[in-house]
Amino acid sequence: MSCPSCEARVERAIKGLEGVAQAGIPLKWTISVMENELSGCNNPLVIPAYGIQKTLVAGDNLVEFTPKQEGLIVYRCWMGMVRSKITVVHDLSRP
C-alpha cells in the first residue's frame, strides 16, 4: 500500500499488508472484495485509533481518514485476531 490513494484485495487488506502514509494528508484506501472473500472473520474491518468500523461488501469499499501524527496505525478484523498496520511518516518523499 502506498498512500494517499491505496488499493488492496480484502484477503491482503487485513492479513499482513502493511502500508505507509503521510501525516496530515487524507488517506483514501480502496479495498476490492469478491463475494466469496467475505466472512465473519474478516468483516468488519476496524481501525480503533480513528473509531472506524467498516462493514465490507462485495465490490469496492472506500475507507477514508486523515492520519494525524507519525507512528503506527493498527487495523484489524473485528475480533482482533488478524491485524496489520500503516506506518505514518512526516514526509513520504524522504527515505
Contacts in CASP RR format, 6 or more apart in sequence:
PFRMAT RR
TARGET T0000
AUTHOR 0000-0000-0000
METHOD contacts of the structure
MODEL  1
MSCPSCEARVERAIKGLEGVAQAGIPLKWTISVMENELSGCNNPLVIPAY
GIQKTLVAGDNLVEFTPKQEGLIVYRCWMGMVRSKITVVHDLSRP
1 7 0 8 1.000
1 8 0 8 1.000
1 17 0 8 1.000
1 18 0 8 1.000
1 19 0 8 1.000
1 20 0 8 1.000
1 29 0 8 1.000
1 86 0 8 1.000
2 19 0 8 1.000
2 20 0 8 1.000
3 19 0 8 1.000
3 20 0 8 1.000
3 21 0 8 1.000
3 22 0 8 1.000
3 25 0 8 1.000
3 27 0 8 1.000
3 29 0 8 1.000
3 86 0 8 1.000
3 92 0 8 1.000
4 21 0 8 1.000
4 22 0 8 1.000
4 25 0 8 1.000
4 26 0 8 1.000
4 27 0 8 1.000
4 28 0 8 1.000
5 28 0 8 1.000
5 30 0 8 1.000
6 19 0 8 1.000
6 27 0 8 1.000
6 28 0 8 1.000
6 29 0 8 1.000
6 30 0 8 1.000
7 29 0 8 1.000
7 30 0 8 1.000
7 31 0 8 1.000
7 32 0 8 1.000
8 17 0 8 1.000
8 29 0 8 1.000
8 30 0 8 1.000
8 31 0 8 1.000
8 32 0 8 1.000
9 31 0 8 1.000
9 32 0 8 1.000
9 33 0 8 1.000
9 34 0 8 1.000
9 37 0 8 1.000
10 31 0 8 1.000
10 32 0 8 1.000
10 33 0 8 1.000
10 34 0 8 1.000
10 37 0 8 1.000
10 38 0 8 1.000
10 42 0 8 1.000
10 56 0 8 1.000
10 61 0 8 1.000
11 37 0 8 1.000
11 42 0 8 1.000
13 31 0 8 1.000
13 42 0 8 1.000
13 45 0 8 1.000
14 42 0 8 1.000
14 45 0 8 1.000
14 75 0 8 1.000
14 76 0 8 1.000
14 77 0 8 1.000
14 82 0 8 1.000
14 83 0 8 1.000
14 84 0 8 1.000
15 82 0 8 1.000
15 84 0 8 1.000
16 84 0 8 1.000
17 84 0 8 1.000
18 84 0 8 1.000
18 85 0 8 1.000
18 86 0 8 1.000
18 87 0 8 1.000
19 85 0 8 1.000
19 86 0 8 1.000
19 87 0 8 1.000
20 86 0 8 1.000
20 87 0 8 1.000
20 88 0 8 1.000
20 89 0 8 1.000
20 92 0 8 1.000
21 27 0 8 1.000
21 67 0 8 1.000
21 73 0 8 1.000
21 86 0 8 1.000
21 87 0 8 1.000
21 88 0 8 1.000
21 89 0 8 1.000
21 92 0 8 1.000
22 67 0 8 1.000
22 88 0 8 1.000
22 89 0 8 1.000
22 90 0 8 1.000
22 91 0 8 1.000
22 92 0 8 1.000
23 67 0 8 1.000
23 68 0 8 1.000
23 69 0 8 1.000
23 70 0 8 1.000
23 88 0 8 1.000
23 89 0 8 1.000
23 90 0 8 1.000
24 66 0 8 1.000
24 67 0 8 1.000
24 68 0 8 1.000
25 66 0 8 1.000
25 67 0 8 1.000
25 92 0 8 1.000
26 64 0 8 1.000
26 65 0 8 1.000
26 66 0 8 1.000
27 63 0 8 1.000
27 64 0 8 1.000
27 65 0 8 1.000
27 66 0 8 1.000
27 67 0 8 1.000
27 86 0 8 1.000
28 62 0 8 1.000
28 63 0 8 1.000
28 64 0 8 1.000
29 62 0 8 1.000
29 63 0 8 1.000
29 64 0 8 1.000
30 60 0 8 1.000
30 61 0 8 1.000
30 62 0 8 1.000
30 63 0 8 1.000
31 45 0 8 1.000
31 56 0 8 1.000
31 60 0 8 1.000
31 61 0 8 1.000
31 63 0 8 1.000
32 59 0 8 1.000
32 60 0 8 1.000
32 61 0 8 1.000
33 56 0 8 1.000
33 57 0 8 1.000
33 58 0 8 1.000
33 59 0 8 1.000
33 60 0 8 1.000
33 61 0 8 1.000
34 58 0 8 1.000
34 59 0 8 1.000
35 58 0 8 1.000
38 56 0 8 1.000
38 57 0 8 1.000
38 58 0 8 1.000
40 78 0 8 1.000
41 77 0 8 1.000
41 79 0 8 1.000
41 81 0 8 1.000
41 82 0 8 1.000
42 56 0 8 1.000
42 77 0 8 1.000
42 82 0 8 1.000
43 55 0 8 1.000
43 56 0 8 1.000
43 77 0 8 1.000
43 78 0 8 1.000
44 53 0 8 1.000
44 54 0 8 1.000
44 55 0 8 1.000
44 56 0 8 1.000
44 78 0 8 1.000
45 52 0 8 1.000
45 53 0 8 1.000
45 54 0 8 1.000
45 56 0 8 1.000
45 63 0 8 1.000
45 75 0 8 1.000
45 76 0 8 1.000
45 77 0 8 1.000
45 78 0 8 1.000
46 52 0 8 1.000
46 53 0 8 1.000
46 54 0 8 1.000
46 75 0 8 1.000
46 76 0 8 1.000
46 77 0 8 1.000
46 78 0 8 1.000
46 80 0 8 1.000
47 54 0 8 1.000
47 63 0 8 1.000
47 65 0 8 1.000
47 73 0 8 1.000
47 74 0 8 1.000
47 75 0 8 1.000
48 74 0 8 1.000
48 76 0 8 1.000
49 73 0 8 1.000
49 74 0 8 1.000
50 65 0 8 1.000
50 73 0 8 1.000
52 63 0 8 1.000
52 65 0 8 1.000
53 78 0 8 1.000
54 61 0 8 1.000
54 63 0 8 1.000
67 73 0 8 1.000
67 86 0 8 1.000
67 88 0 8 1.000
69 88 0 8 1.000
70 88 0 8 1.000
70 89 0 8 1.000
70 90 0 8 1.000
71 87 0 8 1.000
71 88 0 8 1.000
71 89 0 8 1.000
72 85 0 8 1.000
72 86 0 8 1.000
72 87 0 8 1.000
72 88 0 8 1.000
73 85 0 8 1.000
73 86 0 8 1.000
73 87 0 8 1.000
73 88 0 8 1.000
74 83 0 8 1.000
74 84 0 8 1.000
74 85 0 8 1.000
75 83 0 8 1.000
75 84 0 8 1.000
75 85 0 8 1.000
75 86 0 8 1.000
76 82 0 8 1.000
76 83 0 8 1.000
76 84 0 8 1.000
77 83 0 8 1.000
END
